[in-house]
Structure formats: C-alpha cells, structure tokens
Amino acid sequence: MEISKKELRKISRKFRTLASNVMNSYYGEQNANLEEMINYIDQTSLIKEYLHSLEYDVDGLDDLLNTISNSYGRKVLNLGNDSNKRTYLLYRAFSFITGNNLPTYTFGWYYAGSNKYQDMAKAFGDRMVYPFVLEVENYMKDISTDMGYDENNALYNINVNSSGVQVNIAEHGSTINADQENKFNTEEVIKAINNVEDIIKGMEDDNSKSILNQNLDNIKNEIKQKHPKKEVLTTCLKSMHFITTSVALIPDLALGIKMLASLIGISI
C-alpha cells in the first residue's frame, strides 16, 4: 500500500482517540466504543494487514471467551509472553466480544478484584486494551522512523508480512536511511527527568506507574550512551505521553514529559 507521513499521522491520531475512548469508557458504553475501534481497524489497511501478518492458529478461542465471560471473574484470558501472539489474540478476542455482544467488563473482573462494573471496565482497558494499543502504536512508530526525515507529502510503499515491515519511498524506489546524532544539554535533561520521576511517584495507578517508570529507566540508560538512539527515546517518550493523556490524565506529568522531549529535541 502507499501512504504519506501526513496520512500515517492521521491514522495514528484517530486510532489513539478511539483507543482512549475504550479505556476511559463508562462501563455501559464500553462495548460500543470497542466496536467502533475494531471497525476502524478492519477498515484501515495499514493496521489490518499488520494484524493479519501476526496470524496464528488459536484453537477454541470462541468457547474460551464465552467461558470467561460467564465465570464471574474466576477465569482470565492467558495473554502469554510473546507480544506478537498477544496482539493477534487480543484482536481476535475483541472482534468476538463485539460480534457477540459479550459485556467487556466481565473480562476485566478477574483483574479488578471488585464487583463494581466500572472497576471491571477500567481493568479491561488497563490490562487488555492498553497492551494491544501499545503494540499497534509501536508498529506505526516504526514505520514513521523508517520513513526518515523526507517531505511530509512523499508517498511510501508499506509492505507488511510475517517477517516484519518494509518501508520504501514510492517516488524513487529507494529506501531512506536517516542517521542523526543527538545533542542536548545533559544537565537540563536530568533535571527534567527528575521532575517527571517525582510526579510519577505520587500516582495511585500502580499499573500505569510501573509502565511509566520502565520507559523512564530506558530513557535514563539511553542518554548515558555516547550516541543515544533517537528512535528509542522517541518511542519511550510517546508511550509515556500516551499513558499520561489517555489513561492517567495527569496534566502536570504530560507537561513534564513534553518538556523533557523538547530538551532532547523530540516532538510529541
């Protein structure tokens, strides 16, 4: 397929918005929001082809999902430790849930440890929707990185298969490679990191807190390198900003992350 950077950004923004709606849903509206997200995925070749490239045989999934939905929080979907399989499994699960109108909150019951529907809906968003969204977003970020720093309106050929993603510029039949040495004021960056770290410490959501700290640790390790990798820093910062604006909803933290990104020379 052919796509420009501008179109990629539009797809990414729309996907993030729909995912945020699911994760922050009132429990009675979460099924409808999940269905809207799945419909968008199925109508968007860039995302749909990526998910189908991860396809593998999932035996008995439909029966398992029905069992989990009726288990009163005693059973849960095993997501495993393979990110590719997990992403495809969740896509299949979401498609079945929406297609059969199974209440989303019943799949968060196990994680919530609560009989309140809203707590279950939040757990479904945090523990099932968020990991799926993060992988799809990382896939689109990888495409953006491979596009390099060319014109926004240039068209690129995106080839997706089981071996990964290949990005070629359509106009000249050549691949763009962009190497850029990152230069920044280390002292100011460390101050910004400390500020972000202090705000994270005050968070109550342990799951989001853990993910944010993992990304922040990756940033700390990367800036110590002689030639920090901008793509690594960008991925970490954008993941943190996504959580802060879509899940945690902490304006001060979002501002701190944007300031840190600006000091490093990254736009989020």
ROLO-744969 format. One line per 2 residues: for each residue x, y, z of N, C-alpha, C, O. Coordinates in steps of 0.1 Angstrom, whole numbers, always signed. Example, Ala and Ser with C-alpha at 12.3 -4.5 7.8 and 13.67 -1.06 7.14 Angstrom:
# ROLO-744969
+132 -57 +78 +123 -45 +78 +132 -33 +78 +142 -33 +85 ~ +128 -22 +71 +137 -11 +71 +129 +0 +79 +134 +11 +80
***
This chain:
# ROLO-744969
+9 -12 +0 +0 +0 +0 +9 +12 +0 +20 +12 +4 ~ +4 +24 -5 +11 +36 -5 +5 +45 +6 -7 +46 +7
+14 +53 +13 +9 +61 +24 +19 +73 +26 +31 +70 +24 ~ +14 +84 +29 +23 +95 +32 +24 +97 +47 +17 +91 +55
+34 +105 +52 +36 +107 +66 +23 +114 +72 +19 +111 +83 ~ +17 +123 +65 +5 +130 +70 -6 +120 +72 -13 +121 +82
-8 +111 +62 -18 +101 +64 -15 +92 +75 -24 +88 +83 ~ -3 +88 +77 +1 +80 +88 -2 +86 +102 -7 +80 +111
+1 +99 +102 -2 +106 +115 -17 +107 +117 -22 +106 +129 ~ -25 +109 +107 -40 +109 +108 -45 +96 +113 -53 +95 +122
-40 +85 +108 -44 +71 +112 -40 +69 +126 -48 +64 +134 ~ -28 +73 +130 -23 +71 +144 -32 +79 +154 -36 +74 +164
-34 +92 +150 -42 +100 +159 -57 +95 +161 -62 +95 +172 ~ -63 +90 +150 -76 +85 +151 -77 +72 +159 -86 +70 +167
-67 +64 +157 -66 +51 +164 -64 +54 +179 -71 +48 +188 ~ -55 +63 +183 -53 +67 +197 -66 +72 +203 -69 +69 +215
-73 +80 +196 -85 +86 +201 -96 +75 +204 -102 +75 +215 ~ -97 +66 +194 -107 +55 +196 -103 +46 +208 -111 +42 +216
-90 +44 +209 -85 +35 +220 -87 +42 +233 -91 +35 +243 ~ -84 +55 +234 -87 +62 +246 -101 +62 +250 -104 +61 +262
-110 +63 +241 -125 +62 +244 -128 +49 +250 -136 +48 +259 ~ -122 +38 +245 -125 +25 +251 -119 +24 +265 -126 +20 +274
-107 +28 +267 -101 +27 +280 -107 +36 +291 -107 +32 +303 ~ -113 +47 +287 -119 +56 +296 -134 +56 +296 -141 +65 +301
-140 +45 +291 -154 +44 +289 -161 +42 +302 -156 +36 +312 ~ -174 +47 +303 -183 +43 +312 -187 +29 +309 -188 +25 +297
-188 +20 +319 -189 +5 +316 -201 +2 +306 -200 -7 +298 ~ -212 +10 +307 -223 +7 +298 -221 +11 +284 -228 +7 +275
-210 +19 +281 -207 +24 +268 -195 +17 +262 -191 +20 +250 ~ -188 +9 +270 -175 +4 +265 -176 -6 +253 -168 -6 +245
-187 -14 +253 -189 -23 +242 -190 -15 +229 -184 -19 +218 ~ -198 -4 +229 -200 +4 +217 -187 +10 +212 -183 +11 +201
-179 +15 +222 -166 +21 +219 -156 +11 +214 -148 +14 +204 ~ -156 -1 +219 -147 -11 +214 -151 -15 +200 -142 -17 +192
-164 -16 +198 -168 -19 +184 -164 -9 +174 -160 -12 +163 ~ -165 +4 +178 -160 +15 +169 -145 +13 +166 -141 +15 +155
-137 +10 +176 -123 +8 +174 -120 -3 +165 -112 -2 +156 ~ -127 -15 +167 -125 -26 +158 -129 -24 +144 -123 -28 +135
-140 -17 +142 -145 -14 +129 -135 -5 +122 -132 -7 +110 ~ -129 +5 +129 -119 +13 +123 -107 +5 +118 -101 +7 +108
-102 -4 +127 -91 -13 +124 -94 -21 +111 -86 -21 +102 ~ -106 -27 +110 -109 -35 +99 -111 -27 +86 -110 -33 +75
-113 -14 +87 -114 -6 +75 -101 +2 +72 -101 +9 +62 ~ -91 -1 +80 -78 +6 +78 -67 -4 +74 -62 -11 +83
-64 -4 +62 -55 -14 +56 -42 -15 +64 -36 -26 +66 ~ -36 -3 +67 -23 -2 +74 -23 -11 +87 -13 -18 +89
-33 -10 +95 -34 -17 +107 -39 -31 +105 -33 -41 +111 ~ -49 -33 +97 -54 -46 +94 -44 -56 +89 -43 -67 +93
-36 -51 +79 -26 -60 +73 -15 -64 +83 -10 -75 +83 ~ -12 -54 +92 -2 -57 +103 -7 -68 +112 +0 -78 +115
-20 -67 +116 -26 -77 +125 -27 -91 +118 -24 -101 +124 ~ -30 -91 +105 -31 -104 +98 -17 -110 +96 -16 -122 +94
-7 -102 +96 +7 -107 +94 +11 -114 +107 +21 -122 +107 ~ +4 -112 +118 +7 -119 +131 -1 -131 +133 +0 -138 +143
-9 -134 +123 -19 -145 +125 -13 -159 +128 -3 -163 +122 ~ -20 -166 +137 -16 -180 +140 -29 -187 +145 -39 -180 +147
-28 -200 +145 -40 -208 +149 -43 -206 +164 -34 -209 +173 ~ -55 -202 +167 -59 -200 +181 -71 -210 +183 -82 -207 +180
-68 -222 +188 -78 -232 +189 -88 -229 +201 -83 -225 +212 ~ -101 -231 +198 -111 -230 +209 -112 -216 +215 -117 -215 +226
-109 -206 +208 -109 -192 +214 -124 -188 +217 -127 -183 +228 ~ -133 -191 +208 -147 -187 +210 -153 -193 +222 -159 -186 +230
-151 -206 +224 -156 -212 +236 -150 -207 +249 -156 -205 +259 ~ -136 -204 +248 -129 -199 +260 -134 -186 +264 -136 -183 +275
-137 -177 +254 -142 -164 +257 -156 -164 +263 -159 -156 +272 ~ -164 -173 +258 -177 -175 +264 -176 -179 +279 -184 -175 +287
-167 -189 +281 -165 -194 +295 -160 -183 +304 -165 -181 +315 ~ -150 -175 +299 -145 -164 +308 -156 -154 +311 -157 -149 +322
-164 -150 +301 -175 -140 +303 -185 -145 +313 -191 -136 +320 ~ -187 -158 +314 -197 -163 +324 -190 -169 +337 -197 -176 +345
-178 -166 +339 -171 -172 +350 -171 -163 +363 -165 -167 +373 ~ -178 -152 +363 -178 -143 +374 -165 -139 +380 -162 -138 +392
-155 -137 +371 -142 -132 +375 -133 -143 +379 -122 -140 +384 ~ -136 -155 +377 -128 -166 +382 -118 -170 +371 -107 -177 +374
-120 -167 +359 -111 -171 +348 -107 -158 +340 -113 -148 +340 ~ -95 -160 +333 -90 -149 +326 -83 -154 +313 -79 -166 +312
-82 -145 +303 -75 -149 +291 -60 -149 +293 -55 -138 +297 ~ -54 -160 +290 -39 -161 +291 -33 -153 +280 -34 -158 +268
-26 -142 +282 -20 -134 +272 -6 -138 +268 -1 -134 +258 ~ +0 -147 +276 +13 -152 +272 +24 -142 +273 +22 -130 +278
+36 -145 +268 +48 -136 +269 +53 -133 +255 +64 -128 +254 ~ +46 -136 +244 +50 -133 +231 +41 -121 +226 +29 -123 +224
+48 -110 +224 +40 -97 +221 +32 -98 +208 +21 -93 +207 ~ +38 -105 +198 +31 -106 +185 +19 -115 +187 +8 -112 +182
+20 -127 +193 +9 -136 +195 -2 -129 +204 -14 -130 +202 ~ +3 -122 +214 -7 -115 +223 -15 -105 +216 -27 -103 +218
-8 -97 +207 -15 -87 +199 -26 -93 +190 -37 -88 +189 ~ -22 -104 +183 -32 -110 +174 -43 -116 +183 -55 -116 +179
-40 -123 +194 -50 -129 +203 -60 -119 +207 -72 -121 +207 ~ -55 -107 +211 -64 -97 +216 -73 -91 +205 -85 -88 +207
-67 -90 +193 -75 -85 +182 -87 -95 +179 -98 -91 +177 ~ -84 -108 +179 -94 -118 +177 -104 -118 +189 -116 -119 +186
-99 -116 +201 -108 -116 +212 -118 -104 +212 -130 -105 +214 ~ -112 -92 +208 -121 -80 +208 -131 -82 +197 -143 -77 +198
-127 -88 +185 -136 -90 +174 -148 -99 +179 -160 -96 +175 ~ -145 -109 +186 -155 -119 +191 -164 -112 +201 -176 -114 +201
-158 -105 +210 -166 -98 +221 -176 -88 +215 -188 -88 +219 ~ -172 -80 +205 -181 -71 +199 -191 -78 +190 -203 -74 +190
-186 -88 +183 -195 -95 +174 -206 -103 +181 -217 -105 +175 ~ -204 -107 +193 -213 -115 +201 -219 -107 +213 -226 -113 +221
-216 -94 +213 -221 -85 +224 -219 -91 +238 -228 -90 +247 ~ -207 -96 +240 -203 -100 +254 -199 -88 +262 -191 -80 +257
-204 -86 +274 -200 -74 +282 -185 -73 +284 -179 -83 +289 ~ -179 -62 +280 -164 -61 +281 -160 -62 +296 -149 -67 +299
-168 -56 +305 -164 -56 +319 -162 -70 +325 -155 -71 +335 ~ -169 -80 +319 -167 -94 +325 -153 -99 +323 -148 -108 +330
-146 -93 +313 -132 -97 +310 -122 -90 +319 -110 -93 +319 ~ -127 -79 +325 -118 -72 +335 -120 -76 +349 -113 -72 +358
-131 -84 +351 -135 -88 +365 -123 -95 +373 -121 -91 +384 ~ -117 -104 +366 -106 -111 +372 -95 -102 +378 -90 -103 +389
-92 -91 +369 -81 -82 +373 -86 -72 +383 -78 -67 +392 ~ -98 -68 +383 -103 -57 +391 -104 -61 +406 -101 -52 +415
-107 -74 +409 -108 -77 +423 -120 -70 +430 -119 -67 +442 ~ -130 -66 +422 -141 -58 +427 -154 -62 +419 -153 -67 +408
-165 -60 +426 -178 -64 +420 -184 -52 +413 -195 -52 +408 ~ -177 -40 +413 -182 -28 +407 -180 -29 +392 -168 -30 +387
-190 -27 +384 -188 -28 +369 -178 -18 +364 -171 -21 +355 ~ -178 -6 +369 -169 +5 +364 -154 +1 +367 -145 +3 +359
-152 -6 +378 -138 -11 +382 -134 -21 +372 -123 -22 +367 ~ -144 -30 +368 -141 -41 +359 -138 -35 +345 -129 -40 +338
-146 -25 +341 -144 -19 +328 -130 -12 +327 -123 -13 +317 ~ -126 -6 +338 -113 +1 +338 -102 -10 +337 -92 -8 +330
-104 -21 +345 -94 -32 +344 -93 -38 +330 -82 -41 +326 ~ -104 -39 +323 -104 -44 +310 -96 -35 +301 -88 -39 +293
-97 -22 +303 -90 -12 +295 -75 -12 +298 -67 -12 +289 ~ -72 -13 +311 -58 -13 +315 -50 -25 +311 -39 -25 +307
-57 -37 +313 -49 -50 +312 -51 -57 +299 -43 -65 +295 ~ -61 -53 +291 -63 -59 +278 -62 -50 +266 -55 -52 +256
-69 -38 +267 -69 -29 +256 -55 -22 +255 -50 -20 +244 ~ -50 -17 +266 -37 -10 +266 -26 -17 +260 -19 -12 +251
-23 -30 +264 -12 -37 +257 -14 -39 +242 -4 -38 +235 ~ -26 -40 +238 -29 -41 +223 -26 -28 +216 -19 -28 +206
-31 -17 +222 -29 -4 +216 -14 -1 +216 -9 +5 +206 ~ -7 -4 +226 +8 -1 +227 +15 -7 +215 +24 -1 +209
+12 -20 +212 +19 -27 +201 +15 -21 +188 +24 -20 +179 ~ +3 -18 +186 -1 -12 +173 +5 +1 +171 +10 +5 +160
+6 +9 +182 +12 +22 +181 +27 +21 +178 +33 +29 +171 ~ +34 +11 +185 +48 +9 +182 +50 +5 +168 +61 +9 +162
+42 -2 +162 +43 -6 +148 +42 +6 +139 +50 +7 +130 ~ +33 +15 +142 +32 +27 +134 +44 +37 +136 +48 +44 +127
+49 +37 +148 +61 +45 +151 +73 +40 +144 +81 +47 +139 ~ +74 +27 +143 +85 +21 +135 +84 +25 +120 +94 +28 +114
+72 +25 +115 +70 +29 +101 +75 +44 +100 +82 +47 +90 ~ +70 +52 +109 +74 +66 +109 +89 +68 +109 +95 +76 +102
+96 +60 +118 +110 +61 +119 +117 +57 +106 +126 +63 +101 ~ +112 +46 +100 +118 +41 +87 +116 +51 +76 +123 +51 +66
+105 +60 +77 +103 +70 +67 +114 +81 +67 +115 +88 +57 ~ +121 +82 +78 +131 +92 +79 +126 +106 +80 +116 +108 +86
+133 +115 +74 +130 +129 +75 +127 +136 +62 +130 +148 +60 ~ +121 +128 +53 +117 +134 +40 +105 +142 +40 +99 +145 +51
+101 +147 +29 +89 +155 +28 +76 +148 +34 +75 +136 +32 ~ +68 +156 +40 +56 +150 +46 +46 +145 +36 +39 +135 +38
+47 +150 +23 +37 +146 +13 +43 +135 +4 +36 +131 -6 ~ +55 +131 +7 +61 +120 -2 +53 +107 +1 +48 +105 +12
+51 +99 -9 +44 +86 -8 +54 +75 -5 +65 +74 -11 ~ +50 +66 +4 +59 +54 +7 +51 +41 +5 +39 +41 +7
+58 +31 +0 +53 +18 -1 +55 +11 +12 +66 +9 +17 ~ +44 +6 +18 +45 -2 +31 +41 -16 +28 +30 -19 +24
+51 -25 +30 +49 -39 +28 +50 -46 +41 +60 -45 +49 ~ +39 -53 +45 +38 -60 +58 +36 -75 +56 +28 -79 +48
+45 -82 +62 +44 -97 +62 +49 -103 +75 +52 -96 +84 ~ +50 -116 +75 +53 -123 +88 +68 -120 +92 +72 -122 +103
+76 -115 +82 +90 -111 +85 +91 -97 +91 +102 -93 +96 ~ +80 -89 +90 +81 -76 +96 +76 -66 +86 +68 -69 +77
+80 -53 +87 +76 -42 +79 +87 -37 +71 +98 -34 +76 ~ +85 -34 +58 +95 -28 +49 +89 -15 +44 +78 -15 +39
+97 -5 +45 +92 +9 +40 +101 +14 +29 +113 +15 +31 ~ +96 +16 +18 +103 +22 +6 +96 +34 +1 +84 +35 +1
+104 +44 -3 +98 +56 -8 +93 +53 -22 +101 +47 -30 ~ +81 +57 -25 +74 +52 -38 +80 +60 -50 +80 +55 -61
+84 +73 -48 +87 +81 -59 +100 +77 -66 +101 +79 -78 ~ +109 +72 -59 +122 +69 -65 +127 +55 -63 +137 +51 -68
+118 +47 -56 +122 +33 -55 +134 +30 -46 +140 +20 -47 ~ +137 +39 -37 +148 +38 -28 +144 +39 -13 +134 +45 -10
+152 +33 -5 +149 +34 +10 +156 +46 +16 +167 +49 +12 ~ +149 +52 +25 +155 +64 +32 +162 +59 +44 +156 +51 +52
+174 +62 +46 +181 +59 +59 +185 +73 +65 +192 +81 +58 ~ +181 +76 +77 +184 +88 +83 +192 +86 +96 +186 +81 +106
+204 +90 +97 +212 +89 +109 +214 +103 +114 +219 +112 +107 ~ +211 +105 +127 +212 +118 +133 +218 +117 +146 +213 +110 +155
+229 +124 +149 +235 +124 +162 +227 +134 +171 +224 +145 +167 ~ +223 +129 +183 +215 +137 +192 +224 +145 +201 +233 +139 +208
+222 +158 +202 +230 +167 +210 +220 +175 +219 +210 +181 +214 ~ +222 +174 +232 +214 +181 +241 +221 +185 +254 +232 +179 +257
+216 +194 +262 +222 +198 +275 +218 +187 +285 +207 +186 +290 ~ +228 +179 +288 +226 +167 +297 +221 +171 +311 +212 +165 +317
+226 +182 +316 +222 +187 +329 +207 +191 +330 +200 +187 +339 ~ +203 +198 +319 +189 +202 +319 +179 +190 +317 +169 +189 +322
+184 +180 +309 +176 +168 +307 +175 +160 +320 +164 +155 +322 ~ +185 +159 +327 +185 +152 +340 +175 +159 +350 +168 +152 +357
+175 +172 +350 +166 +179 +358 +151 +176 +354 +143 +174 +363 ~ +149 +176 +341 +135 +173 +336 +131 +159 +340 +120 +156 +343
+141 +150 +339 +138 +136 +342 +134 +134 +357 +125 +127 +361 ~ +142 +142 +366 +139 +141 +380 +125 +147 +383 +118 +142 +392
+121 +157 +376 +108 +163 +377 +97 +153 +374 +87 +152 +381 ~ +99 +147 +362 +89 +136 +358 +89 +125 +368 +78 +120 +371
+100 +121 +373 +101 +110 +383 +93 +113 +395 +87 +105 +401 ~ +95 +126 +400 +88 +130 +412 +73 +129 +411 +65 +126 +420
+68 +134 +399 +53 +134 +397 +48 +119 +396 +37 +116 +401 ~ +56 +110 +389 +52 +96 +388 +50 +90 +402 +42 +82 +405
+59 +94 +411 +59 +88 +425 +46 +90 +432 +42 +82 +440 ~ +39 +101 +428 +27 +105 +435 +14 +98 +429 +3 +101 +433
+16 +90 +418 +5 +84 +412 -1 +72 +420 +6 +66 +427 ~ -14 +70 +418 -21 +59 +426 -22 +47 +417 -23 +36 +422
-23 +48 +404 -25 +37 +395 -11 +30 +393 -3 +34 +386 ~ -10 +18 +400 +3 +11 +400 +7 +6 +387 +18 +5 +383
-3 +1 +379 +0 -4 +365 +6 +7 +356 +16 +4 +350 ~ -1 +18 +356 +5 +29 +347 +18 +34 +353 +27 +37 +346
+19 +34 +366 +31 +39 +373 +43 +30 +369 +54 +35 +366 ~ +40 +17 +369 +51 +7 +365 +56 +9 +351 +68 +9 +348
+46 +11 +342 +50 +12 +328 +57 +25 +325 +67 +26 +318 ~ +53 +36 +332 +59 +49 +331 +74 +48 +336 +83 +53 +329
+76 +42 +347 +89 +40 +353 +98 +32 +344 +110 +35 +343 ~ +93 +22 +338 +101 +13 +329 +106 +22 +317 +117 +21 +313
+97 +30 +311 +101 +38 +300 +111 +49 +304 +120 +52 +297 ~ +109 +54 +316 +118 +65 +321 +132 +59 +324 +142 +65 +321
+132 +46 +329 +145 +40 +331 +152 +38 +317 +165 +39 +316 ~ +145 +34 +307 +151 +32 +294 +156 +45 +288 +167 +46 +282
+149 +57 +291 +154 +70 +287 +167 +73 +295 +177 +78 +289 ~ +168 +70 +308 +180 +73 +316 +192 +65 +310 +203 +71 +309
+189 +53 +307 +200 +44 +302 +205 +49 +288 +217 +49 +285 ~ +195 +53 +280 +199 +57 +266 +207 +70 +266 +216 +71 +258
+203 +80 +274 +210 +93 +274 +225 +92 +279 +233 +101 +277 ~ +228 +81 +285 +241 +78 +290 +250 +74 +279 +263 +74 +280
+244 +69 +268 +252 +64 +257 +259 +75 +249 +254 +87 +249 ~ +270 +72 +243 +278 +82 +235 +269 +88 +224 +270 +100 +221
+262 +79 +218 +253 +83 +207 +239 +77 +210 +235 +67 +205 ~ +231 +84 +218 +218 +80 +221 +209 +78 +209 +210 +86 +199
+201 +67 +209 +193 +64 +197 +180 +72 +198 +172 +70 +207 ~ +178 +81 +189 +166 +89 +189 +153 +81 +188 +143 +85 +194
+154 +70 +180 +141 +63 +179 +137 +56 +192 +125 +55 +195 ~ +147 +52 +200 +144 +46 +213 +138 +57 +222 +128 +54 +229
+144 +68 +223 +139 +79 +231 +125 +84 +227 +116 +86 +235 ~ +123 +84 +214 +110 +88 +208 +99 +78 +213 +88 +82 +217
+102 +66 +211 +92 +55 +215 +89 +56 +229 +77 +55 +233 ~ +99 +57 +238 +96 +58 +252 +88 +71 +256 +78 +70 +264
+92 +82 +251 +85 +95 +254 +71 +95 +249 +62 +99 +256 ~ +68 +90 +237 +55 +90 +232 +46 +80 +239 +34 +82 +241
+52 +68 +243 +44 +59 +251 +40 +65 +265 +29 +63 +269 ~ +50 +72 +271 +47 +79 +284 +36 +89 +282 +27 +91 +290
+37 +97 +271 +27 +108 +269 +14 +102 +266 +3 +108 +270 ~ +13 +91 +259 +0 +84 +256 -6 +80 +269 -18 +82 +270
+1 +74 +278 -5 +69 +290 -10 +81 +298 -21 +81 +304 ~ -2 +91 +299 -5 +103 +307 -17 +110 +302 -25 +115 +310
-19 +111 +289 -30 +119 +284 -43 +110 +281 -54 +115 +281 ~ -41 +97 +280 -52 +88 +277 -57 +79 +289 -68 +76 +289
-48 +76 +298 -51 +67 +309 -50 +74 +322 -60 +75 +329 ~ -39 +79 +325 -36 +85 +338 -43 +99 +340 -47 +103 +351
-43 +107 +329 -49 +120 +328 -44 +129 +339 -51 +135 +348 ~ -30 +131 +339 -23 +140 +348 -17 +151 +340 -6 +149 +334
-23 +163 +339 -17 +174 +331 -3 +177 +334 +5 +180 +325 ~ +1 +178 +347 +14 +182 +351 +24 +172 +346 +35 +176 +342
+21 +159 +346 +30 +149 +341 +31 +150 +326 +42 +149 +320 ~ +20 +152 +319 +20 +154 +305 +29 +166 +301 +37 +165 +291
+28 +177 +308 +37 +188 +305 +51 +185 +308 +60 +190 +300 ~ +54 +178 +319 +68 +174 +322 +74 +166 +311 +86 +167 +308
+66 +156 +306 +71 +147 +295 +74 +155 +283 +84 +153 +276 ~ +65 +165 +279 +67 +173 +267 +79 +181 +269 +87 +184 +259
+82 +187 +281 +94 +195 +283 +106 +186 +281 +116 +191 +275 ~ +106 +174 +287 +117 +165 +286 +120 +162 +271 +132 +162 +266
+109 +159 +264 +111 +156 +249 +117 +168 +242 +125 +166 +233 ~ +112 +180 +245 +117 +192 +238 +132 +194 +241 +139 +198 +232
+137 +192 +253 +151 +193 +257 +159 +183 +249 +171 +186 +245 ~ +154 +171 +246 +161 +161 +239 +160 +164 +224 +168 +158 +216
+151 +172 +220 +149 +175 +205 +139 +167 +198 +141 +164 +186 ~ +129 +162 +206 +119 +153 +200 +105 +160 +202 +102 +165 +212
+98 +159 +191 +84 +164 +191 +74 +153 +194 +74 +143 +186 ~ +65 +155 +204 +55 +145 +206 +41 +152 +207 +31 +145 +209
***
